[in-house]
Amino acid sequence: LRLVGDEESAVADLTAARRVLADIGAGPAEQEACALLGDEKSPGGLSPREVEVLRLVAAGHSNPDIASQLVLSEKTVARHLSNIFGKLDVGSRTAAAAFAYEHDLV
């Protein structure tokens, strides 16, 4: 779409693709979509969706609460948390929440 000059449609499609890739845990493909959008990555290399999940974790929400608020399955929330823990090199929700506060993500 960019090649034919339709930037608005290109951005819309890339944004939708990035969201789906984040939801299914396809990190490298999601990062490529972010790069094509020109989005800067958040601290720790977190995707925008991972930041959303982390903010809710830091606010004390459970996985079912997060799933409900973001309209995701609990399994997808668990996958995001696993990705967050890996990217931040932490082993608990508490440590992840501390990272969120230290980096003004909350």
PyMOL commands that set and color helices and strands:
alter all, ss='L'
color gray80, all
select helices_A, chain A and resi 7-23+27-37+43-45+48-58+63-70+74-88+93-102
alter helices_A, ss='H'
color red, helices_A
deselect
rebuild
show_as cartoon
